[in-house]
Amino acid sequence: MLLRVPLPPTLGARSFADLTRALAGVVDDVAREPEVRVVALVGTPGVFCRGMDLGEMVEAGAARASLAAFAEIVARLRRLGRPTLAVVDGDAVGGGVGLAAACDVVIASTRATFALPEALLGLLPGVVLPVLLERLSRQSARQLALAGASRDAAWALARGLADEVAEPADLERLVRRRARELRRVPTKGVVGVRRWLSELEDMRTDAGLAAGAELTASLIDEPVTRASVRAFLDEGVAPWQA
């Protein structure tokens, strides 16, 4: 099952509560939502998400709470025990870029745009940049943050912010195809890949190679993994062919 989580045009206290509830069932205990295999963030045609509600942000005392709530939503996305898709069919601005970048796969339509205008207002995309740097080089992230202007889907695809681009009429077909591919990955694999990539950021290549060999060997020793590998060897059908 593909769980579609609708995004509001702007992010604020109410939308944070709604998103928290929507994601709660598949964060740490996927047994509560066993039929959910892939989670997709979707906006409306023309608008993926335009980021934080600035009116709410500038109210006395509201900024710190709003930003902490946003950071927790991004963290929840990265902890989900299911693969995540961002379906960007319009404007992704500020926090909207962060939500997309936090997902495992970003699918954009040709009318998608990406912008980080915070610096133009004397702010910084402080919560967005940590996840954005998992997708973009530092120089590309710097360009996006300092330009403030929107970049199109082709720019995002060339730099890794988007993984695939399709015409709006073909977007749903592409989403379903990618969801079918991703749903085969068990929870342990989803969480493990994210965690290992994060750990590798602080390792030199030689250390990463040695640690990777030990990690993979430990996984092969687990009964569930051995059973899966033996089934593949006996039946000759790879998981991606099922």
N, C-alpha and C positions, 0 to 999 in steps of 0.2 A: 504493500500500500504506500502511495505517495501522500505524505501529509503536507498540505499547502498552508503556510503560515502567512496571512495577509499583513502587509506593512501599511502603516498610516502614511499620509503625505509628509507629516512632520512628527518628530519624536518629542514626547512630553510625559508627564507623570502618568496620565491615563494609559497611553500607549505602552509605556514600560510595564505597567501592571498586566495589560492584555498579553504582551509578548511573553512575560514570565509565566503566565498561566498556560499559554499555548505550548511552551517548551518544557514545562515542568515534568510531563509524563515520560519524556525521552532523554532526560539529562543523565542521570546516574543509574536508574533502574528501568531498563528497557522492557523488563517483564511486565511492567504496568501497561505498556502499549505494544504488545508483541506483534501486532499486525503492521505496525509502522516500520517500513524498511528504509525509506529515504525521506528527508525533510527538505522542503523547498520554501525559500523566502520569495514572496511575490508581491509586487506592487500593483498599480493600476496602469492600463495603457497610457504611456506618456510620462508617468511618474513612478519610479521605483521607490525612492525615499529622498526627501530634501533635507534630511538631517534634523538637528535640534530646533525646537521651538524657541527662537531667540527672545520673543516677548516673555515667555516663562523664565528663560534663563536669567534675564536682567533683573527680575524681581529680587528684592532683598532676601538674601539667604537661600535662594532657590538653585543657584548655579552649581554649588558643590554637591547637593543631593541629586540633581539631575544628571550630572556627569558621572557620579558614582553608580547611579542606576544604569546608565548607558554602558559603562565599563563592565558591569555585571552581566548584562545581556550579551555583549560580545564574548565574554568569558564562557557563558553558558553554551553559546554556539560552538565554541572550540572544545567543549567537554562532551558534547552530544555523543551518544553511543551509536548513532546512525550517520551515514554520509549526508552531507548538506549541499544543497544547490541554491544558488542565487539566480533568479530569473530577472534580469535587468532589461526592462522594455520601456525605457524612458530616462528621466533625469535621476542620477545618483549624485547627491551633493553632500559634502561633509560627512556626517554620521552615516548617511546612506552608503557612501563608498566604504566605510568601515564595516558595515554589516555584510556587504558583498564580499569584501576581501577576507572576512573571517570564515567564509564557506569553503568547502572542499573544491567545489566546481562553480565557476561563474559562466553562465550562458547569457549573452547579450543579443539584443536585436540591433539591426542597423540604425535604429533611431535612438539607441542608448547613448547617454553622455555621462561623463565623470568629472567632478570638479571638487576642489578643496579651497573654498574662498576665505577660510578663517583668517589667514595672515592679512588679508586686505582690511579686516575689521580690528586688527591689533590682537588677534587671538592666535592660537596654535591648534592644529588637529592632533592634540596630545593623545587621545584615545585611539584615533584612527591609525596613526603611523606605526605602532607596534605590529599590527596585523598586516598593514600595507607592505611593510618591509619583508614579509614572508612571500610576497608576490613580485614586488618591483625592486629594481636596483635602487641604491640610495640616491643616485643622480636622478633617476626617473621620478622617484618620490619627491625629491627636492623641486624638480620642475613643476610637478603638479601642484605642490603646496605654494610655491612662490608665484606661479602664473595666475592662479585664481580662476582663470578662464576654463571653460568646459573643454574636455578632450573627447573625441568621438570613439566609437566602438573599434574602428580600425587601429587607432592609437593604443587603446587598451589591449587589443589582441596581440599586437606586435610586441608589447612589453610584458605580457603575462598577467595583467589585471583581469582580462577576460580569457577564458579557455576556448570558447567557440562563439561564433557570431552567425546569426541567421536573419533572414528577412522576417518581419513580424508575422506574416502568414505561415511561416514554417517553424515558428518558435515552439509551439506546443508539441509538434512532432519530435523536435530535437530534445525537448525536456523529457518526454516519455522514453525516448531511446536511452538517454543517459541515465535516467532513473532505473531502467531495467538492468543496465550494466552495474550500477552501484549497489543495487539491492542484494547482490550475491555476496558482498563482503560482510563477514561476521563482525559483531561488535568489537571483539578483541582485536581484529585486524584494523578497524577504523581508528580506535583509540591508540593502538600501538604505533601505527605509522605516524600519526600526529606527534606523539610523545618522542619518538626516536628522531624525527626531523628537528624537533626543538632542542633535544640534547646535542645533536650534531653541530649546532651553531657554535658551541663553546669548545669543540674538539678540533685538534689538528687532524690532518688526513690519516696519518699512520695510526693514531689512537682510535680514530673512528673505524678504521678497517679492523683492528684487533677487537674492539668492543662489539662491532657488528657481527663478527664471526662467533663470538661467545653468545651474543643474544640469540642469533639464529639457531645455534646448536641447542641452547636451552629450550627453545620453542619446539624443536624437533623431538626432544625427549618427552614432551607432554603427550599423554595418551590420546587426547582429542586430535591433536595435530597429526600424530602418527596414523590414526585411523583415517583421517582425511586424505593423507598422502597415499596410503595403501589402497584406498578406494579408487583414487585416480590411476594408480599403476595397474590395478586389476581390471578396471572398466575401460580405461583409455579415453575417458571423457573429462576434459578440463572444466573447471567451474565456469569459465567464460563461454563455454560451448553449451552449457545446460540451458 
